[in-house]
Amino acid sequence: IHRLRRRRQDISPEFYMYWMQAAFLILGLYAGQEIRTTIPNLSRGRLKSFLIPNPPFEEQRRIAKVLSAIQRAVEQQDKS
């Protein structure tokens, strides 16, 4: 478990939350871990080596807003 904190105010926590979810799900951060019975490990060194995008703050907010709307729509669809 890692605690990530922003060091600058021009970083949207929501944007980076969605980016990390994509890293795990889409980019296969834990590729090959699905056959194990233990909890996968993400070392501090590996986490620090990630190349994380840093678009302008307003773009981060727009992206997070769109992804949030999509997530809500999917959740509503799942309920019906």
C-alpha positions in Angstrom: 0.0 0.0 0.0 1.3 3.4 -1.0 0.1 6.8 0.0 0.3 9.3 -2.9 0.2 13.0 -2.1 0.4 15.9 -4.5 3.2 18.3 -4.1 1.8 21.0 -6.3 -1.6 22.6 -6.5 -1.8 22.2 -10.3 -2.4 18.5 -10.0 -5.9 17.0 -10.0 -6.2 14.1 -7.6 -9.2 12.8 -9.5 -7.3 12.7 -12.8 -4.5 10.7 -11.3 -6.9 8.4 -9.6 -8.3 7.6 -13.0 -4.8 7.3 -14.5 -3.8 4.8 -11.8 -7.0 2.7 -12.4 -6.1 2.6 -16.1 -2.5 1.6 -15.3 -3.8 -1.3 -13.3 -6.7 -2.4 -15.6 -5.7 -1.4 -19.1 -2.0 -1.1 -19.1 -1.6 -4.4 -17.2 0.4 -3.0 -14.3 0.2 -6.4 -12.6 0.4 -8.5 -15.8 0.9 -12.1 -14.9 -0.2 -11.7 -11.4 -3.7 -13.0 -11.9 -2.6 -16.7 -11.5 -1.1 -16.0 -8.0 -2.9 -16.5 -4.8 -1.1 -13.8 -2.9 -1.7 -10.0 -3.1 0.4 -8.5 -5.9 3.2 -6.2 -4.8 4.0 -2.8 -6.3 7.3 -1.7 -4.9 8.2 1.9 -4.2 10.9 1.8 -6.9 8.5 0.5 -9.5 6.0 3.1 -8.6 8.6 5.9 -8.9 9.6 4.6 -12.3 6.2 5.2 -13.9 6.0 7.9 -16.5 2.8 9.7 -15.5 1.3 12.2 -17.9 1.0 15.8 -16.7 -1.4 17.7 -18.9 -2.4 21.2 -18.0 -4.5 21.4 -14.8 -7.7 22.5 -16.7 -7.3 19.5 -19.1 -6.9 17.2 -16.1 -10.1 18.5 -14.7 -12.0 18.1 -18.0 -10.7 14.5 -18.4 -11.6 13.6 -14.9 -15.1 15.1 -15.3 -15.7 13.1 -18.5 -14.5 9.9 -16.9 -16.6 10.5 -13.8 -19.7 11.0 -16.0 -18.9 7.7 -17.8 -18.4 5.9 -14.6 -21.8 7.2 -13.3 -23.5 6.1 -16.5 -22.0 2.6 -16.3 -23.1 2.3 -12.6 -26.6 3.4 -13.6 -26.7 0.9 -16.4 -25.5 -1.9 -14.0 -28.4 -1.0 -11.6 -31.1 -1.4 -14.3 
